[in-house]
Amino acid sequence: MNARLLVSICFAASAAFCQSAVNDPVRAAEVAQRVLDAQNKAVAEQPHARDMQIERDRFKERFNKLIAAMQEFSESYNGSNGDVWPQKSADAVDKAFRELQKTESWRRAASAQLAAR
C-alpha cells in the first residue's frame, strides 16, 4: 500500500476518533502515538521496497544478458553446422552465468534449495 495513502487513512481515522474523545487526553495521546507509529512504519518500508525493486531489476538485466549470450553462441555454433566452436561466445555465456550467480536472488534460491535437502 502506498505510504501516503496509509498515513492519510490513519490520520482520517484518528481525527474522527479524537473528536469523540476530546475530553480524554489519554485517548488522544494514544491515537497520536498510533498515527506516528503508522508514519514511521510507512517510512521504514519504503527503502526495503526500493532495494527489492533494484535487486529484481539487477537479476532481470543479468538474466537477459545470459539469454542473449546463449542465443549468440547458438547462432554461431549452428551457423557453422557444429564444425567450429565459438570460443568467444562460449566465454560470454560463462561470464554472463557467473554474473547471474552473484545476484542476491540467486544466492537465496541456492540457500533455500540446500535447506530443503
C-alpha positions in Angstrom: 0.0 0.0 0.0 1.2 3.5 -0.8 2.8 5.1 2.3 1.0 8.4 1.8 -2.4 6.7 1.5 -1.7 4.7 4.6 -0.8 7.8 6.6 -3.9 9.6 5.2 -6.2 6.8 6.2 -4.7 6.7 9.7 -4.9 10.4 10.1 -8.6 10.5 9.0 -9.4 7.6 11.4 -7.6 9.3 14.2 -9.2 12.6 13.6 -12.7 11.1 13.7 -11.8 9.2 16.9 -10.2 12.2 18.5 -13.4 14.3 18.1 -15.3 11.7 20.2 -12.6 11.7 22.8 -11.9 15.4 23.1 -12.2 15.4 26.9 -10.0 12.3 27.2 -6.3 13.4 26.9 -5.0 9.8 27.3 -7.1 8.5 24.4 -6.0 11.4 22.3 -2.3 10.7 23.1 -2.8 7.0 22.2 -4.3 8.0 18.8 -1.5 10.4 18.2 1.1 7.7 19.0 -0.7 5.3 16.6 -0.5 7.8 13.8 3.2 8.4 14.5 3.8 4.6 14.5 2.0 4.2 11.2 4.0 7.0 9.7 7.3 5.5 10.9 6.3 2.1 9.6 5.5 3.5 6.2 8.8 5.4 6.0 10.7 2.3 7.1 9.1 0.1 4.5 10.0 2.4 1.6 13.8 1.7 1.4 13.1 -2.1 1.7 10.7 -2.0 -1.2 13.1 0.1 -3.3 16.0 -2.3 -2.5 13.9 -5.2 -3.6 13.0 -3.5 -6.9 16.7 -2.7 -7.5 17.5 -6.4 -6.9 14.7 -7.6 -9.2 16.0 -5.2 -11.9 19.6 -6.4 -11.5 18.5 -10.0 -11.7 16.4 -9.3 -14.8 19.2 -7.5 -16.5 21.8 -10.2 -15.8 19.3 -13.0 -16.8 18.6 -11.2 -20.1 22.4 -10.9 -20.8 22.7 -14.6 -20.2 19.9 -15.4 -22.6 21.5 -13.0 -25.2 24.9 -14.6 -24.8 23.4 -18.1 -25.2 21.5 -17.1 -28.3 24.6 -15.6 -29.8 26.5 -18.8 -29.0 23.7 -20.9 -30.5 23.6 -18.9 -33.7 27.4 -19.1 -34.1 27.6 -22.8 -33.4 24.6 -23.7 -35.6 25.8 -21.4 -38.3 28.9 -23.5 -38.8 26.9 -26.8 -38.6 28.8 -27.7 -35.4 32.2 -27.6 -37.2 33.5 -24.5 -35.3 33.5 -24.0 -31.6 32.7 -20.2 -31.0 35.1 -19.7 -28.0 34.3 -16.0 -27.6 30.6 -16.7 -27.5 31.2 -19.6 -25.0 33.3 -17.3 -22.8 30.5 -14.7 -22.9 28.0 -17.3 -21.8 30.3 -18.3 -18.9 30.8 -14.7 -17.8 27.0 -13.9 -18.0 26.2 -17.0 -16.0 28.8 -16.1 -13.3 27.4 -12.6 -13.1 23.9 -14.0 -12.7 25.1 -16.2 -9.8 26.4 -13.1 -8.0 22.9 -11.7 -7.5 21.2 -11.9 -4.1 18.2 -13.7 -5.6 20.4 -16.5 -6.9 22.1 -16.9 -3.5 18.7 -17.0 -1.7 17.4 -19.6 -4.1 20.5 -21.7 -3.7 20.3 -21.5 0.1 16.7 -22.5 0.0 17.5 -25.5 -2.2 20.2 -26.6 0.2 18.0 -26.2 3.2 15.3 -28.3 1.5 17.7 -31.3 1.2 
